[in-house]
Structures are given as structure tokens and as C-alpha cells.
Amino acid sequence: MIALLGTGIMGAGMARNIAKAGLPLRVWNRSRDKAEPLADIATVTDTPAEAVAGADVVVTMLFDADAVDSVVQDIQAAPNAVWLQMGTIGVDATLRLAASSDTYVDAPVLGTKQPAENGTLLVLASGPESVRSQAQPVFDAVGQRTLWVSDKPGDATRLKLVLNSWVLSIVAGTGQALTFAEGLGLDPQLFLDSIAGGATDSAYAQAKGKATLAGDFTAAFTLEGAVKDAGLIAAAMQDAGTDPAIMKAIGSVLARASQRGHGDADMSAIYHGFR
């Protein structure tokens, strides 16, 4: 039995792929209305404790460390249950939670809503080798590839923050270029046309840029989530002795866009922070 706690933008798609793989599933979400659409493929529970009771694998896919803390303090997993912590919660929180469980696997994912729905996420994992066989069926269900980083929880989260720093840099750079072009009186589409097919092109920049110019900010990953991640990245960079100035600047623009009412929109709505 798999228990999945958190059925938001990412968790809902992951749940369907876990069930599609033939794994029995219970789900819980703080707002039950977000879990109810999964009632056709999973048992929807009223409490995290009910979801976790007797489960072989517990998956947490929650917004941040505070959300994970508030949920796990009220549950009692089976002694041999493997805990797959798959949200992005930062290094410090990961190490603290890992210290509470011998079967903890640090397993954040790279990808947004569509890869979660398609089962094509990249799973980054670090944890004890003794639990990998128990974790792998879930990873295979939700991802197209699993990269085992090490046997030490925390390393997968470190890599995830490195990757997210690159993703946020692309999103911010694209939003900045589009608004800069507009400010200069140019058609911003010319920016995307100019980089298309060249060494500086990026499929991600093209996708986010085209959606931005179409005014489509349907959330694949929320801007508010990007604000949270930018803070985690900047803190980790500081701890690593790397200058976080650029990430702090990106975080500031993301926060400005959120304050302007775009927190629930896609992270490409950083565009509104540059205007």
C-alpha cells in the first residue's frame, strides 16, 4: 500500500501514475476537494494518519518544510515503512527530518505539472541502499528516470537546488528580456525569433516566452512556489560559500510579482515583476 500526502499540482498527477502502475493507493490533502477527483483511482482519506496506517511506502509531496512538519507529527507509520520525501524543502529541513527515520529517502523531482501527469519526472534520490528496492516501484511510476545521487539524505536536495537555480535563471532571464524589449518599443516576439535555433536558444525559454506573450499564466509550477525555492537556493548558496546575489535578485522580482497578485499563476508571471 502506498500513502501519498499532498495532491496539489504535482501530487495529483503523481497519484494517477502510481495507480496506473497497479500500486494500491491512499491519498490525503489538507483541502479535501483537491483529493476528491482521485477517488476513481485511490482511497481518499480524511486524515494523514488514516492514509498512512499500514502503508509500505509513505510519499510526502507538500509545499514546504512547515507543511511536512505539521503533517508528520500526527502520523505513526508502520515500523518498516519507507518514507519518500519528494517535495522541495531545503537542505536543513531534509537533514532534520532524515535524522528521525532510518528509512527516509530524500527524493525531490525535477519537472512541473505536465511531466507529473505524464509520468516523465526526473527523480533525484539519496538514501540508504537497503530501502531502494521498496522505493523504486514508486519512482518508476512517476518518473522516466531515477538518478540515485548518493546514500546520504540531503545530497538529492542539494542537486535539486542547483537545478532549480538554473531553471529560475532561465525563467527570469526570459521575462526580463521580453519586458526590456517592450520597454524599448520593440515587438518582444523578436527576442524569441532571434534566439530560435541558435546556440543561445532554449526550448524552455521558448515555451515560457510564448505563453507569456499569449497572456497564458496557467500554473505548471506556481510563482509562489518559485519564491519559496529562490529563498531555499539563496540560503544554500550562502552556506556553500557561493555569492547568492543573482538568486536574491530573482527572488525579489518573483516576490514583487506575487505581491501584485500573481502568486497562484505560473512562475513565468515573474514577467509582471519586471514591469
C-alpha positions in Angstrom: 0.0 0.0 0.0 1.2 3.5 -0.9 0.1 6.6 1.0 0.5 9.9 -0.8 0.1 13.0 1.3 -0.4 16.1 -0.8 -2.4 16.2 -4.1 -1.8 19.6 -5.4 -0.5 20.5 -8.9 2.3 17.8 -8.7 0.8 15.3 -6.3 -2.4 14.7 -8.3 -0.5 13.7 -11.4 1.8 11.5 -9.5 -1.1 9.8 -7.8 -2.7 8.8 -11.1 0.6 7.3 -12.3 1.1 5.4 -9.1 -2.3 3.9 -9.5 -1.8 3.3 -13.2 1.3 1.2 -12.3 -1.0 -1.1 -10.3 0.1 0.0 -6.9 -2.7 0.3 -4.3 -3.0 3.9 -3.1 -4.5 6.0 -0.4 -4.3 9.8 -0.7 -4.8 12.8 1.6 -4.8 16.5 1.1 -5.4 19.3 3.6 -8.1 20.7 1.3 -10.1 17.5 0.6 -11.7 19.0 -2.5 -8.3 18.7 -4.2 -8.1 15.0 -3.4 -11.7 14.0 -4.3 -11.1 13.9 -8.0 -8.7 11.0 -7.3 -11.5 8.9 -5.8 -11.8 6.9 -9.0 -8.2 5.5 -8.6 -7.4 5.8 -4.9 -9.0 5.8 -1.4 -9.4 9.4 -0.3 -8.9 9.7 3.5 -9.9 12.3 6.0 -6.6 12.4 7.9 -2.9 11.8 7.2 -2.9 9.1 9.9 -5.7 7.2 8.1 -3.8 7.3 4.8 -0.5 6.1 6.4 -1.9 3.3 8.6 -0.3 0.1 7.5 1.3 1.6 4.3 4.5 0.1 3.0 5.6 3.4 1.4 4.7 7.0 2.5 5.1 9.8 0.0 5.1 13.4 1.1 4.6 15.9 -1.7 3.8 19.1 0.2 4.6 22.8 -0.3 7.4 23.4 2.2 9.0 22.2 5.4 6.4 23.7 7.7 3.7 21.7 5.8 5.7 18.5 6.2 6.3 19.1 9.9 2.6 19.8 10.5 1.6 16.6 8.8 4.1 14.0 10.0 3.9 15.0 13.7 0.4 13.5 13.7 1.1 10.2 12.0 2.6 6.9 13.0 3.9 4.9 10.1 4.5 1.2 10.2 8.0 0.2 11.5 9.3 -0.8 8.1 7.5 1.8 6.0 9.8 3.7 3.6 9.3 7.5 3.7 9.8 9.2 0.3 10.0 12.9 0.8 9.5 14.3 -2.7 8.8 17.9 -2.2 11.5 20.6 -2.2 12.0 21.7 1.4 15.7 22.7 1.6 18.8 21.1 3.0 18.4 21.9 6.7 14.8 20.6 6.9 15.8 17.5 4.9 18.7 16.7 7.3 16.5 17.3 10.3 13.7 15.0 9.0 16.1 12.3 7.8 17.5 12.1 11.3 14.1 11.0 12.6 13.8 7.9 10.3 16.2 5.1 9.2 14.1 4.6 6.1 13.9 8.2 4.9 14.7 8.8 1.2 15.4 12.3 0.1 13.7 12.3 -3.4 12.7 15.7 -4.9 11.7 15.7 -8.5 12.6 17.9 -11.5 9.6 18.8 -13.6 6.3 20.6 -13.4 2.6 19.8 -13.9 2.7 18.1 -17.3 5.6 15.8 -16.6 3.9 14.9 -13.3 0.8 14.0 -15.2 2.7 12.1 -17.9 4.9 10.2 -15.5 8.0 11.8 -17.0 9.6 13.5 -14.0 13.3 13.1 -13.1 13.5 11.7 -9.7 16.6 12.7 -7.7 17.1 10.3 -4.8 19.5 9.9 -1.9 19.1 7.5 1.0 20.0 4.1 2.4 20.6 1.4 -0.2 18.6 -1.1 1.9 15.3 0.6 1.0 15.9 1.3 -2.7 14.0 -1.8 -3.9 11.0 -0.7 -1.9 11.2 2.9 -3.2 11.9 2.1 -6.9 8.4 1.0 -8.0 7.0 4.4 -6.9 9.9 6.2 -8.7 9.3 4.2 -11.8 5.6 5.0 -11.8 6.1 8.8 -11.5 9.3 9.3 -13.4 11.0 8.5 -16.7 14.4 8.3 -14.9 15.7 8.0 -11.4 19.1 9.4 -10.5 20.4 8.0 -7.3 22.8 10.7 -6.1 24.2 9.0 -3.0 23.2 7.1 0.1 23.2 10.3 2.2 19.8 12.1 2.5 20.4 15.8 1.7 22.5 15.2 -1.5 19.5 14.9 -3.7 18.0 18.1 -2.3 21.4 19.8 -2.9 21.3 18.8 -6.6 17.7 19.8 -6.9 18.5 23.3 -5.6 21.4 23.5 -8.2 19.0 22.5 -11.0 16.3 24.9 -9.7 18.8 27.7 -9.7 19.3 27.1 -13.4 15.5 26.8 -14.1 14.7 30.1 -12.3 17.6 31.8 -14.1 16.0 30.9 -17.5 12.5 31.9 -16.4 13.8 35.2 -15.0 16.1 35.9 -18.0 13.2 35.3 -20.4 10.8 37.5 -18.5 13.4 40.3 -18.3 14.2 40.1 -22.0 10.6 40.3 -23.0 9.8 43.3 -20.8 13.0 45.0 -21.8 12.1 44.7 -25.5 8.7 46.1 -24.8 10.2 49.0 -22.8 12.4 49.8 -25.8 9.4 49.9 -28.1 10.2 46.6 -29.8 7.9 43.6 -30.5 9.0 41.1 -27.8 8.4 38.2 -30.2 11.6 39.4 -32.0 13.6 38.2 -29.0 12.2 34.7 -29.3 12.6 34.7 -33.0 16.3 35.9 -32.7 17.4 33.1 -30.5 15.4 30.4 -32.2 17.7 27.6 -33.5 20.9 29.2 -32.3 23.4 28.4 -29.6 21.5 30.6 -27.1 18.1 29.0 -27.8 16.3 27.1 -25.1 13.1 25.1 -25.5 12.1 26.1 -22.0 12.6 29.8 -22.8 10.6 29.4 -26.0 7.7 27.7 -24.2 7.6 30.1 -21.3 8.1 33.1 -23.6 5.3 32.2 -26.0 2.9 31.5 -23.2 3.8 34.8 -21.6 3.2 36.8 -24.8 -0.1 35.0 -25.2 -1.1 36.0 -21.6 -1.3 32.4 -20.5 -0.1 32.0 -17.0 -1.9 28.8 -16.2 0.2 27.3 -13.4 2.6 24.4 -14.2 4.6 25.5 -11.2 3.3 28.4 -9.2 5.1 31.7 -8.8 4.6 31.4 -5.0 6.4 28.1 -5.1 9.2 29.7 -7.1 9.5 32.4 -4.4 9.9 29.7 -1.8 12.5 27.9 -3.9 14.5 31.0 -4.6 14.8 31.6 -0.8 16.0 28.0 -0.3 18.5 28.3 -3.1 19.9 31.6 -1.8 20.3 30.2 1.7 22.1 27.0 0.4 24.4 29.2 -1.8 25.3 31.3 1.3 26.1 28.1 3.3 28.2 26.8 0.4 30.2 30.0 0.1 28.7 30.9 -3.2 27.6 34.5 -3.8 23.7 34.4 -3.9 23.3 38.0 -5.2 21.7 36.9 -8.5 19.3 34.5 -6.9 18.4 37.1 -4.3 17.6 39.5 -7.1 15.5 36.9 -8.9 13.7 36.2 -5.6 13.0 39.9 -5.1 11.4 40.2 -8.6 9.4 37.0 -8.0 8.1 38.4 -4.7 7.2 41.7 -6.3 5.1 39.8 -8.9 3.4 37.8 -6.1 2.6 41.0 -4.2 0.9 42.2 -7.4 -1.5 39.3 -7.2 0.2 36.6 -9.3 1.2 34.2 -6.6 -1.1 31.4 -7.9 -0.1 31.9 -11.5 2.7 30.2 -13.3 6.2 31.2 -12.3 6.6 32.8 -15.7 4.4 35.5 -14.2 7.7 36.9 -13.0 7.2 39.0 -16.1 4.8 41.1 -14.1 7.6 41.8 -11.6 9.7 43.5 -14.2 7.0 45.8 -15.4 
